Amino acid sequence: MSVPQSQSFNHLTIIGLGLIGGSIARAVKAVGLSTHVTAYDASEAVRDRVRELGLADTVAETLEAAVADSDCVILCTPVGTFEGIAQAMAPHLKPGAIVSDVGSTKGSAIAAVAPHLPEQCHLVPAHPVAGTENSGPDAGFATLFKGRWCIVTPPEGADETAVARVCDFWTALGSNVEVMDAQHHDRVLAVTSHIPHLIAYTIVGTASDLEQVTESEVIKFSAGGFRDFTRIAASDPTMWRDVFLNNREAVLEILQRFNEDLTALQRAIRWGDGDALFNLFSRTRHIRRTIIDAGQDTARPDFGRETATPSAAGTE
Amino acid sequence: MSVPQSQSFNHLTIIGLGLIGGSIARAVKAVGLSTHVTAYDASEAVRDRVRELGLADTVAETLEAAVADSDCVILCTPVGTFEGIAQAMAPHLKPGAIVSDVGSTKGSAIAAVAPHLPEQCHLVPAHPVAGTENSGPDAGFATLFKGRWCIVTPPEGADETAVARVCDFWTALGSNVEVMDAQHHDRVLAVTSHIPHLIAYTIVGTASDLEQVTESEVIKFSAGGFRDFTRIAASDPTMWRDVFLNNREAVLEILQRFNEDLTALQRAIRWGDGDALFNLFSRTRHIRRTIIDAGQDTARPDFGRETATPSAAGTE
């Protein structure tokens, strides 16, 4: 699959070579973009690993060198680092350069970066809604974004050509692109990503703190449902700390809703109201089906886990 | 893999041919037990389907016929049906027959079944901690129990030979067996299974009730974490209603702990306490690793979902 050069950037800089940055680097080469990729990471160990893996055409030793002469700089670091990076790189950006990012919170991304950019540069934040529980340059892979959605959140008055180029870039990487304002993005992602992560972290913490149930028991009998939550709760702690600090209002608002709904179920259990439980449990079933029909998850039972798939069984 | 006849039952009856009952029927044949399997389901449509699939040697038309002459009867129906089934089948059980079940709540299973059994029969409840989100006779597969734990919860004074035979049966099906008392089982499973399901049902319900985020947006952007919860929330509504009605005390107790922990995180977010968030998020990571090391989940990122595995990428 090759893409016209016009849809890409001659010189792309990736700041932060974790799961997402490393996957972008791989995807750019895999889909045949003729883009020159420069990589920079604040960690020397990561820079060395990126060289070993051959993920970029150039691995820069400084942020300044990484962004000079770049047509598009994508920040792939935790959102809490954006302001410092924007300040440090701003004087070295080429006029007309596009600055983008992959952060999970967009209102805060704009607030952190926009004030520091030179007038002739264009800020076009984006958020590829994709990932795994693994972190670091080794965790990335070229097809991570394929068939997933990427949300682009241009600030008011953003340059239309710059927005189109960022949209085209993500389309070239295999994503479906949707444009919305940052505030709406933050509310949507609070539901589809931030609250699920917060809840998963919480229940895994609760389980490991019990006096009457040992951790060994939690581990052994986790196939009853708990193990699903541990996957999400194994995600990068720094990234997720920053997400919650930077999407506070939307997260607290959805959390309040969740708490009300959980309290209602708690009450139904206490009073033995089987109908209330059955009604909710029936209603949630169709959402799974819709997600599968929309190509956003596998239809295989148990996510197609190796240990529990019909195809592995002797009788089918 | 064949198993000595002494470890099995000459005549096994499965009541309820859903995911678990259907998987037991398949597994008995797949591992080479020479057991005669009789199946009974209250639904005529399920009985017909069991015949079409050839899951049992005999498909009985009545509960009475199904249990007569059986060495072991396993109840694989929702736990709310146990009392009625026990009452109805008791007069037809063979002296010395073992009655077992696969219910997710064990205290209630004993309370519902034990009072109705003839003196010469043996109650040995069990709970295979395994399953998928799918239901019905077509959802079962022979390897469902392989490498998973099965918890056996004999009531006080249970016949030791009968307990050993039930343990051996599950070992033959590939499970690791652990024996504990019913009360402890109910507390452990509240953590590893019941609360995770309750939370998943809740958040999926909350997400579908929002005014400012459409269901279409929830579906599209579910790859951020939400989609994992929808799998569990697609589980059988009747079974799960009965679980919560029958393990009320343990569920409400763990739920209280979870609520406290979630409130603490909520407060940390409101006050911008990044250290509190980071500390929890770091602490939960090792539990995932331990579960994988214990063979209770796959190490592949994203559960090895087809759409997001390194092996599907072009660059690795």
Interface residues (C-beta under 8 A of the other chain):
Chain A: R26 K29 A30 G80 S104 V129 A130 G131 T132 E133 N134 A139 F141 A142 T143 L144 K146 G147 R148 W149 I151 N176 E178 H184 R187 V188 L189 V191 T192 S193 H194 I195 P196 H197 L198 I199 A200 Y201 T202 I203 V204 G205 T206 A207 S208 D209 L210 Q212 V213 E215 E217 V218 I219 K220 F221 S222 A223 G224 G225 F226 R227 D228 F229 T230 R231 I232 A233 A234 S235 P237 T238 W240 R241 D242 F244 L245 R248 V251 L252 I254 L255 R257 F258 N259 D261 L262 L265 Q266 I269 R270 G272 G274 L277 F278 L280 F281 S282 R283 T284 R285 I287 R288 R289 T290 I291 A294 Q296 D297 T298 R300 P301 D302 F303 G304 R305 E306 T307 A308 T309 P310 A312 A313 G314 T315 E316
Chain B: R26 K29 A30 G80 S104 V129 A130 G131 T132 E133 N134 A139 F141 A142 T143 L144 K146 G147 R148 W149 I151 N176 E178 H184 R187 V188 L189 V191 T192 S193 H194 I195 P196 H197 L198 I199 A200 Y201 T202 I203 V204 G205 T206 A207 S208 D209 L210 Q212 V213 E215 E217 V218 I219 K220 F221 S222 A223 G224 G225 F226 R227 D228 F229 T230 R231 I232 A233 A234 S235 P237 T238 W240 R241 D242 F244 L245 R248 V251 L252 I254 L255 R257 F258 N259 D261 L262 L265 Q266 A268 I269 R270 G272 G274 L277 F278 L280 F281 S282 R283 T284 R285 I287 R288 R289 T290 I291 A294 Q296 D297 T298 R300 P301 D302 F303 G304 R305 E306 T307 A308 T309 P310 A312 A313 G314 T315 E316
